């Protein structure tokens, strides 16, 4: 009988111990262990930070004066473009850091996808000069989306990461080079070239620049190839934006060691070009409108690829040097 009582007491103690242990464990689990597991799980399941890519733009259309079909890889179709434009496009694509930037090639075929409100037809038969139309495309794209606009035939010489970093973290507007029509404009941020422009979305300078071009269209004012450049200079002079950075002509390949502007015809010559600081050049802003429209350069636009590289002019040497760096 006594043994039975001892057994019952032992069992009761065991049950109480198990109960107490379970209660303590549950309390410990609920208060400390479970929250820790939940926190670790949340960390592991937390989505990686989304990188919002900056936008880089260019525009291409078929000129009237060419007589051959060139396969433009990035456009996935045969188009009439000079070999120069084809290589500049491939070099642009190669130099863009795709981890942080998205590259868009705008053409008459797809312009309405980006700018459904674009007011004029974009083709070689337009009544408006190619330069003005391309300036308007660039201004409207930058005003609506922001980013970097590169004119066709911009020969990119190095990574554009510095530009894109400055745009993202330091400045709202970035301009480049100088106007060939304005003396000593290379260091004048109020008289830049407008073949390349970079700006954040809804930048006041770009928006007013765009509006002034549209106003010229609506009023049917006289428009020529320099209208866009003049309007940009006027807007910069009037607004004098604070958060504005300017890359001078040493970054755009437009000035020589004597601080003289390098003319277009020098790129088509055989004399070596003496850039002021070749290592400083981000890109060479070739005047695509002059190249396409000036009869002096028509022979060059119709060259085959072999003829292009065998021409031995300074421009083809520069293009070949960069084309060799294209990643296969």
Secondary structure as GFF3:
##gff-version 3
##sequence-region A 1 328
A	DSSP	alpha_helix	2	28	.	.	.	ID=ss1
A	DSSP	pi_helix	29	33	.	.	.	ID=ss2
A	DSSP	alpha_helix	34	45	.	.	.	ID=ss3
A	DSSP	beta_strand	54	60	.	.	.	ID=ss4
A	DSSP	beta_strand	70	72	.	.	.	ID=ss5
A	DSSP	three_ten_helix	73	75	.	.	.	ID=ss6
A	DSSP	beta_strand	77	79	.	.	.	ID=ss7
A	DSSP	alpha_helix	83	95	.	.	.	ID=ss8
A	DSSP	beta_strand	101	107	.	.	.	ID=ss9
A	DSSP	alpha_helix	111	114	.	.	.	ID=ss10
A	DSSP	alpha_helix	130	144	.	.	.	ID=ss11
A	DSSP	beta_strand	147	150	.	.	.	ID=ss12
A	DSSP	beta_strand	154	156	.	.	.	ID=ss13
A	DSSP	alpha_helix	161	165	.	.	.	ID=ss14
A	DSSP	pi_helix	166	170	.	.	.	ID=ss15
A	DSSP	beta_strand	173	176	.	.	.	ID=ss16
A	DSSP	beta_strand	193	199	.	.	.	ID=ss17
A	DSSP	alpha_helix	204	218	.	.	.	ID=ss18
A	DSSP	alpha_helix	227	239	.	.	.	ID=ss19
A	DSSP	beta_strand	244	247	.	.	.	ID=ss20
A	DSSP	three_ten_helix	249	251	.	.	.	ID=ss21
A	DSSP	alpha_helix	264	267	.	.	.	ID=ss22
A	DSSP	three_ten_helix	278	280	.	.	.	ID=ss23
A	DSSP	beta_strand	283	285	.	.	.	ID=ss24
A	DSSP	alpha_helix	288	293	.	.	.	ID=ss25
A	DSSP	three_ten_helix	295	297	.	.	.	ID=ss26
A	DSSP	alpha_helix	298	301	.	.	.	ID=ss27
A	DSSP	alpha_helix	305	310	.	.	.	ID=ss28
A	DSSP	alpha_helix	314	323	.	.	.	ID=ss29
###
